[in-house]
Amino acid sequence: MRIAIGGILHETSTCVSTQTTLNDFKYDRGILRGDDLIARFRGTNVCSGGFIEGADKFDFELVPLLRASAFPGGLIRRDDYEMLRGELIERLIAAEAAGGPVDGVLLDLHGAMVVEGIDDGDGDVIAAVREVVGPDRPIVVTQDLHGNHTRRRVEVADVLIGFDTFPHVDMAERGVEAAEIIARTVRGEIRPVMAIHQLPMFWATRCQVTAHPPMDEVIGRVHELERRDGIISVTIATGFPWADVPEVGGSVIVVADGDEKLAQSTADEFGGWVWENRERWYSAPVTVRDALADGEKTGRYPIILADHADNTGGGSPGDSTEVLRTFLEMGLEDALLLYLVDHDVATQAHAAGIGSRISVSLGGSSAPVQGPPVESEAEVVSLSDGAFAYDGPMFAGLTGSMGTSAHLRIGGTSVVVVSAREQPFDMAFARSLGIDCAAMNYICVKSAAHFRAAFEPIAGSIHNIDAAGIHTHKFDELPYRKRTRPVFPVEIAPASRTPSE
């Protein structure tokens, strides 16, 4: 049995003005081809790593094509996307010419990729592969929890499998599951059929953390449904609201064994329950000062603020300044900001050297909504070229680079200034700059939830905040032109929202 693997991964924000180009794909996890793909991802906690593990476990030969991933950002330039898609398809055709037809294809995709002129980038990739393999060979796709799933994807793929965790610590596990399903399909043990139930709703980030209520109950129901006779897999997707595409929003996907009616009725049952309980997945925005006040009431430290409106992991610029300004105005001691993106200030710090004091105009350069720059004197505490290795559990086994970076101190607040947009999945990079996160009283992370996998064990309390930023959770303020249906909690208002909110 020969199974091809590959993918093009991107979470695309249409709210930012920057473009994602081929250079961005080269910078992030890189563009891996052929055997280099296997060498890079074997033993890592990403879906492609799970494909590789699954090949060993379920006894099939891997045919590695191309895997390209770029860090979340703006619309992908059409020519660059078509170059990557074209190479993926060319490699599939060449592999079949050299070794005969593959028996199926495993695709590692995201679920919220948008290209200039192509609203459903993921669907476009799957459809291009389908044209090569025809209607009878299986295509099994892994997707992020935050996909905006479309009916087209359900039509052109055999199986879509989404993550069960947020933070995403089960990526390799889902890859192994996909490998098992495709192997059983090729061997004729199962015949997957798929159905979707779309949910016209935007799910509050703070209500999506799968280890805690209320989201743990949602995932519990996923696993309960998967234990039913005839059900192969169940996926809940919370959607990605910062993409202006027609089918933006959540969805339920169910894969059944040969029974289309069972797949659709199960998807409708689960989707109906989610919709009936929609108030539970809504959370009103919380200000920076209110979150700090709530944290102080607990008396436990560090108080961690998740600046999800400037979450670089969703494509935001990472240079909003409201939290930093608030920390300084309140005169907080042992406060830390991870990370603020400002290449010019990082370069300035390197030129000045460790121990220097410099005048900085920090952050606030990408868009007015991100706030004005912070003008201040800062001490250069430590410097880095940005290279580090992830501790995990997310991205365990992988390395990263923040680019030219510096640890600055302004009064009682430390700021890690970086050149590359990246959220703090763990504490490894902070530690490389001599920072002990556990010793801090206040930490702000430019992340929505992925930081929790590493930071929860040291946290006194954690609070998602809606500081000024491009990716605000005041969803009625987001620019939409293509959305085709009213959604909760915008046009369909939550009962808990007052007229002034």
C-alpha positions in Angstrom: 0.0 0.0 0.0 1.4 3.4 -1.1 0.0 6.6 0.5 1.0 10.0 -0.6 1.4 12.8 2.1 1.7 16.5 1.8 0.0 19.8 2.5 -0.2 23.6 2.3 -1.0 25.1 5.7 -2.1 28.7 6.5 -4.5 30.4 8.9 -5.5 33.6 7.0 -6.7 36.8 8.5 -8.4 39.1 6.0 -8.5 41.8 8.8 -4.8 42.7 8.3 -3.4 44.6 5.4 -0.2 42.6 4.8 0.1 39.8 2.2 1.4 36.3 2.8 4.0 35.5 0.2 6.3 32.6 -0.8 9.0 34.0 1.5 6.7 33.6 4.5 6.3 29.9 3.7 10.1 29.5 3.4 10.6 31.3 6.8 8.2 29.4 9.1 8.4 25.6 9.2 9.9 25.8 5.7 8.9 24.1 2.5 9.8 20.4 2.8 10.0 18.1 -0.2 10.3 14.4 -0.6 12.3 12.5 2.0 13.2 15.8 3.7 9.6 16.0 4.8 9.9 12.6 6.6 13.2 13.5 8.2 12.0 16.8 9.5 8.7 15.7 11.0 9.3 12.2 12.2 8.6 12.1 15.9 7.2 15.6 16.1 3.8 16.7 17.4 2.3 17.8 14.1 -0.1 16.0 11.8 2.6 15.1 9.3 4.5 13.5 12.2 1.4 11.5 13.0 1.2 10.4 9.3 4.7 9.1 9.5 4.1 7.3 12.8 0.9 5.8 11.3 2.7 4.5 8.3 4.9 2.4 10.6 2.0 1.3 12.7 -0.5 0.4 9.9 2.1 -0.9 7.5 2.0 1.2 4.4 4.7 3.0 2.3 4.9 6.7 2.5 5.1 8.8 -0.7 6.2 12.2 0.5 5.3 15.1 -1.8 5.5 18.7 -0.4 4.5 20.3 2.9 4.5 24.1 3.0 3.5 26.1 6.1 3.5 29.8 6.8 2.8 31.6 10.0 -0.7 33.1 10.2 -1.1 36.4 8.4 -2.8 38.2 5.6 -4.2 37.0 2.2 -1.9 34.7 0.3 -0.7 36.1 -2.9 -2.4 34.1 -5.7 0.7 33.5 -7.8 2.7 32.2 -4.9 -0.1 29.9 -3.8 -0.5 28.5 -7.3 3.2 27.8 -7.4 3.0 25.7 -4.2 -0.2 24.0 -5.3 1.3 23.3 -8.7 4.4 21.7 -7.2 2.3 19.6 -4.9 0.3 18.2 -7.8 3.4 17.8 -10.0 5.1 15.8 -7.4 2.0 13.6 -7.0 1.9 13.0 -10.8 5.6 12.3 -10.9 5.4 9.9 -8.0 2.7 7.9 -9.8 4.7 7.9 -13.0 7.7 6.5 -11.3 6.1 4.0 -8.9 2.6 3.5 -10.1 -0.7 4.8 -8.7 -0.8 5.7 -5.0 -3.6 4.0 -3.0 -4.7 7.3 -1.3 -3.6 10.7 -0.1 -3.2 12.1 3.4 -3.3 16.0 3.5 -2.1 18.1 6.3 -4.1 21.4 6.0 -5.4 24.1 8.4 -9.0 24.8 7.5 -8.9 28.7 7.3 -6.6 29.3 4.3 -7.7 32.2 2.1 -6.0 33.1 -1.2 -6.5 36.2 -3.4 -9.6 35.3 -5.4 -10.0 31.9 -3.7 -12.2 32.0 -0.5 -11.7 28.3 0.3 -8.0 27.7 -0.1 -8.2 24.3 1.6 -11.0 23.1 -0.6 -9.0 24.2 -3.6 -6.1 22.1 -2.6 -8.2 19.0 -2.0 -10.0 19.5 -5.3 -6.7 19.7 -7.2 -5.6 16.4 -5.6 -9.0 14.8 -6.4 -8.5 15.7 -10.1 -5.4 13.5 -10.1 -6.5 10.5 -8.0 -10.1 10.4 -9.3 -13.3 9.5 -7.4 -12.4 6.1 -6.0 -9.1 6.6 -4.1 -9.5 8.1 -0.6 -8.3 11.5 0.5 -8.1 12.0 4.2 -7.5 15.5 5.6 -6.4 16.7 9.0 -7.7 20.2 9.9 -7.3 22.7 12.8 -10.1 23.2 15.4 -10.4 26.7 13.9 -11.4 25.8 10.4 -14.2 27.5 8.4 -15.4 24.3 6.9 -17.3 24.4 3.6 -19.6 22.0 1.8 -17.2 21.8 -1.1 -14.5 20.2 1.2 -17.1 17.6 2.3 -17.8 16.9 -1.4 -14.2 16.5 -2.6 -12.6 14.8 0.5 -13.5 11.4 1.9 -12.7 12.3 5.5 -12.0 15.6 7.4 -10.5 15.1 10.9 -10.2 18.1 13.2 -8.2 18.5 16.4 -9.8 17.6 19.7 -7.7 19.9 21.8 -7.1 23.7 22.3 -4.2 24.2 22.9 -3.5 21.8 20.1 -1.5 19.1 21.8 -3.1 16.2 19.8 -1.9 17.0 16.3 0.3 13.9 15.9 -2.5 11.9 17.4 -5.0 13.1 14.8 -2.4 12.3 12.1 -2.2 8.7 13.4 -6.0 8.5 13.4 -6.0 9.7 9.8 -3.4 7.1 8.8 -5.5 4.4 10.4 -8.7 5.5 8.6 -7.0 5.6 5.2 -5.3 2.2 5.7 -8.6 0.6 6.7 -10.4 2.3 3.8 -7.9 1.0 1.2 -8.1 -2.5 2.7 -11.9 -2.4 2.3 -12.6 -2.6 6.1 -14.6 0.6 6.1 -16.3 2.9 3.6 -16.3 6.5 4.9 -19.1 8.9 4.0 -19.2 12.4 5.4 -21.8 15.0 6.4 -21.6 18.6 7.7 -23.8 20.7 9.9 -22.8 24.4 9.7 -23.2 26.6 12.7 -23.9 30.4 12.2 -21.9 31.4 15.2 -18.6 32.9 16.4 -17.3 31.0 19.4 -15.7 33.1 22.2 -12.0 32.1 22.5 -12.1 31.9 26.3 -14.9 29.3 26.0 -12.9 27.0 23.7 -10.2 25.7 26.0 -10.9 22.0 25.8 -9.5 21.0 29.2 -12.0 23.3 31.0 -15.7 23.9 31.2 -17.7 24.5 29.1 -15.6 23.2 26.2 -14.7 20.0 27.9 -18.4 19.0 27.7 -18.4 19.6 23.9 -15.4 17.3 23.5 -16.9 14.8 25.8 -19.9 14.6 23.4 -17.5 14.2 20.4 -16.0 11.1 22.0 -19.4 9.8 23.1 -20.7 10.0 19.5 -17.5 8.4 18.2 -18.3 5.3 20.3 -21.6 4.8 18.5 -22.0 1.9 16.1 -21.3 3.0 12.5 -19.5 6.3 13.4 -15.9 6.6 12.3 -15.1 10.1 13.5 -16.7 13.3 14.7 -15.2 16.8 14.4 -16.3 20.1 16.1 -14.8 23.2 14.5 -15.2 26.5 16.3 -14.3 28.6 13.2 -12.1 31.5 12.5 -14.1 34.8 12.6 -11.3 37.0 11.2 -11.6 35.6 7.7 -14.2 37.3 5.5 -15.4 34.3 3.6 -19.0 33.2 2.8 -19.1 30.1 5.1 -17.3 31.7 8.0 -18.3 30.1 11.4 -18.4 26.8 13.3 -19.4 23.4 12.1 -19.8 19.8 13.0 -18.5 17.1 10.6 -19.4 13.4 11.0 -17.9 10.5 9.2 -19.9 7.2 9.1 -19.2 3.8 7.7 -21.2 3.6 4.5 -24.3 5.2 5.9 -24.9 8.8 4.6 -28.2 9.2 6.5 -26.5 8.2 9.8 -23.7 10.7 9.1 -26.1 13.5 8.5 -28.5 12.7 11.3 -25.6 12.5 13.8 -24.1 15.8 12.5 -27.6 17.5 12.8 -28.1 16.1 16.3 -24.8 17.3 17.6 -25.0 20.6 15.7 -28.5 21.2 17.1 -27.3 20.7 20.7 -24.4 23.1 20.1 -26.8 25.7 18.7 -29.3 25.3 21.5 -26.5 25.9 24.0 -25.0 28.9 22.1 -25.2 31.2 25.1 -22.7 29.0 26.9 -20.1 29.6 24.2 -20.4 33.4 24.4 -18.3 35.5 26.7 -18.5 39.3 26.9 -15.2 41.1 26.3 -13.1 41.9 29.4 -10.9 45.0 29.8 -7.2 44.9 30.9 -7.9 46.7 34.2 -10.9 44.5 35.0 -8.9 41.4 34.4 -6.0 42.6 36.6 -8.5 43.5 39.4 -10.1 40.0 39.2 -6.6 38.4 39.4 -5.6 40.4 42.4 -8.7 39.2 44.3 -7.4 35.6 44.1 -4.1 36.6 45.6 -2.2 34.1 43.5 0.5 34.9 41.0 1.5 35.2 38.3 -1.7 36.8 36.9 -1.6 35.9 33.2 -3.4 38.0 30.6 -4.1 36.5 27.2 -4.1 39.4 24.7 -6.2 37.5 22.2 -7.0 40.7 20.1 -3.3 40.8 19.2 -2.7 37.1 19.0 0.0 36.7 16.4 -1.0 33.1 16.1 -4.1 34.3 14.4 -2.4 36.7 12.1 -2.3 39.9 14.2 0.7 42.2 14.0 1.8 41.7 17.6 2.6 45.4 18.2 -0.5 46.6 20.1 0.4 48.7 23.1 -2.6 49.0 25.4 -1.4 46.3 27.8 2.2 47.6 28.0 0.8 51.1 28.6 -1.5 49.9 31.3 1.3 48.0 33.1 3.4 51.2 33.1 0.6 53.5 34.1 -0.2 51.2 37.1 3.4 51.0 38.1 3.4 47.2 38.2 6.5 45.4 39.5 7.8 42.1 38.1 5.5 42.4 35.0 6.4 40.7 31.7 5.1 41.1 28.1 5.6 38.2 25.7 6.1 39.2 22.9 6.0 42.6 21.3 7.0 42.7 17.6 9.2 45.6 16.8 12.2 44.9 14.6 13.5 48.4 14.7 13.7 48.5 18.5 15.2 45.1 18.6 17.9 46.2 16.2 18.4 49.4 18.2 19.0 47.3 21.4 21.6 45.1 19.6 23.4 48.2 18.4 23.5 49.7 22.0 24.5 46.4 23.7 23.6 44.8 27.0 23.5 47.2 30.0 22.8 50.2 27.8 19.9 52.6 28.3 18.1 53.6 25.1 15.2 55.9 24.2 12.5 53.8 22.4 9.4 54.3 20.5 8.0 50.9 21.0 5.2 49.1 19.1 2.1 50.6 17.6 3.3 51.0 14.0 1.1 48.6 12.0 -2.3 50.1 12.3 -4.0 52.9 14.4 -6.2 50.4 16.2 -3.1 48.8 17.7 -2.5 52.0 19.7 0.2 54.6 19.6 3.9 53.7 20.3 5.1 53.7 23.9 7.8 56.4 24.2 10.2 55.6 27.1 13.7 55.0 28.4 14.5 51.3 28.5 17.4 49.2 29.8 18.8 46.5 27.6 18.9 43.4 29.8 19.8 40.6 27.3 20.0 40.0 23.6 19.3 37.0 21.3 19.5 36.1 17.6 16.1 34.5 18.2 17.0 30.8 17.8 15.6 28.3 20.3 14.0 24.9 20.7 10.4 24.3 21.8 9.9 22.5 25.1 6.4 21.4 24.2 3.9 20.0 24.5 3.0 21.9 21.4 5.6 21.7 18.7 7.7 19.4 20.8 10.8 18.4 18.8 10.8 21.5 16.6 13.0 24.6 16.6 12.0 28.2 16.0 13.4 31.6 15.6 12.1 35.0 16.8 14.6 36.9 14.7 16.7 39.7 16.2 15.3 40.0 19.7 15.9 41.8 23.0 14.8 41.7 26.7 14.1 45.3 27.7 13.1 46.6 31.1 11.0 49.7 31.6 10.5 50.4 35.3 9.1 47.2 36.8 8.0 45.8 33.4 10.1 43.5 31.2 9.3 43.4 27.5 10.6 40.7 25.1 10.9 42.5 21.8 11.1 40.3 18.7 11.3 40.6 15.0 9.3 37.5 14.0 5.6 37.2 14.7 5.1 34.2 17.0 3.0 33.5 20.0 4.6 32.0 23.2 3.7 28.4 23.0 6.0 27.7 25.9 8.6 29.4 28.1 11.7 28.2 26.2 12.5 31.5 24.4 11.9 33.6 27.5 14.3 31.4 29.5 16.9 31.8 26.8 16.9 35.5 27.6 17.4 34.8 31.3 13.7 35.3 32.3 12.0 33.1 34.9 8.3 33.3 34.0 7.3 31.6 37.3 9.0 34.4 39.3 6.8 37.1 37.7 3.7 38.7 39.2 2.1 39.7 35.9 2.5 38.2 32.5 0.8 39.2 29.3 1.0 36.8 26.4 0.0 37.7 22.8 -1.9 34.5 22.4 -5.5 33.2 22.8 -5.0 29.8 24.4 -2.0 27.9 23.0 0.2 29.3 25.8 -1.9 27.4 28.3 -0.3 24.1 27.6 2.9 25.3 29.1 1.8 28.3 31.3 -1.1 26.8 33.2 1.1 24.9 35.7 2.7 28.2 36.9 -0.4 30.4 36.7 -2.1 32.0 39.7 -5.0 32.9 37.4 -5.5 33.3 33.6 -7.7 36.0 32.0 -8.5 36.5 28.3 -8.7 40.2 27.6 -10.0 42.4 24.8 -7.3 45.1 24.6 -7.3 47.3 21.6 -6.3 45.3 18.6 -7.1 44.2 15.0 -8.5 40.8 16.1 -11.0 42.2 18.6 -13.6 39.8 20.0 -16.2 42.5 19.6 -17.3 40.7 16.5 -19.8 43.3 15.3 -16.8 45.6 14.7 -15.1 43.3 12.3 -15.3 44.1 8.5 -17.4 41.6 6.6 -18.5 41.9 2.9 -18.8 38.2 1.9 -20.6 36.6 4.9 -23.9 35.2 3.6 -25.8 34.6 6.8 -26.6 36.2 10.2 -24.5 34.9 13.0 -24.5 34.7 16.8 -23.5 36.9 18.6 -23.7 39.7 16.0 -27.1 39.8 14.2 -28.4 37.1 16.6 -27.7 38.8 19.9 -26.9 36.8 23.1 -29.4 37.2 25.9 -26.6 38.1 28.3 -25.6 41.2 26.2 -27.0 44.5 27.3 -28.0 47.1 24.7 -24.9 49.2 25.6 -22.5 46.4 24.9 
